[in-house]
Amino acid sequence: MAAPPGPITAMIVDRARASVKKGMLVGLGAMTADFMLMIFVLYLRNSVNFSFFYDELYGIGGAYFIILGVSILRNLPEAGIDQKMKNEQSYYGYIRGFATGIMNPLQIGWWLTAGISVINSEGVAPFYFFYPGITLYLIVFSIIVKKSYLKWGIKFEMAASLFSVGILFIFGIYFFLILAMNLNLVSLVYIN
């Protein structure tokens, strides 16, 4: 549960190539967003109908992921990590991870559905293990990405960049599809 595939993982891969610290900071930003969403849900779960905002969240999240994917595509590596990423301030990854986490409709939706269910049935005790699990994942995953980059160089870098772009585009399109279905612009027909 602490290591879901998605935009955050794609961004960790993208940043951990430059340094383990930069990869971890993306994840820590997303973890901060998770913590804030948990606090938000704890205080407002009984008084606010969050479903009113779902359509806007899907639109904003979809656009954000497409923009992130295009940003990575525009900076595909030619030979090694670009100088811009090497010189980038570490806190930039944290801010990017936080922004992605706080605007991710799936992350928000998880807290408004499964998160509330867990809190209602078990309290906050399970989350004492959730956050250390995320931290362990961030450390191990960032180290694996960095070591893989050092071993395979530009091949890994291109594969990681294209993987990141693919995941971001898939989630962006998925969110736009959900938005279109919610607005009755598109309907999926299932044939038995």
Sequence and secondary structure as in RCSB ss.txt:
>XXXX:A:sequence
MAAPPGPITAMIVDRARASVKKGMLVGLGAMTADFMLMIFVLYLRNSVNFSFFYDELYGIGGAYFIILGVSILRN
LPEAGIDQKMKNEQSYYGYIRGFATGIMNPLQIGWWLTAGISVINSEGVAPFYFFYPGITLYLIVFSIIVKKSYL
KWGIKFEMAASLFSVGILFIFGIYFFLILAMNLNLVSLVYIN
>XXXX:A:secstr
  S  SHHHHHHHHHHTT HHHHHHHHHHHHHHHHHHHHHHHHHTTT  GGGGHHHHHHHHHHHHHHHHHHHHHT
  SSSS HHHHHS HHHHHHHHHHHHHH HHHHHHIIIIIHHHHHHHTTTTHHHHHHHHHHHHHHHHHHHHHHHH
HHHHHHHHHHHHHHHHHHHHHHHHHHHHHHHHTTS       
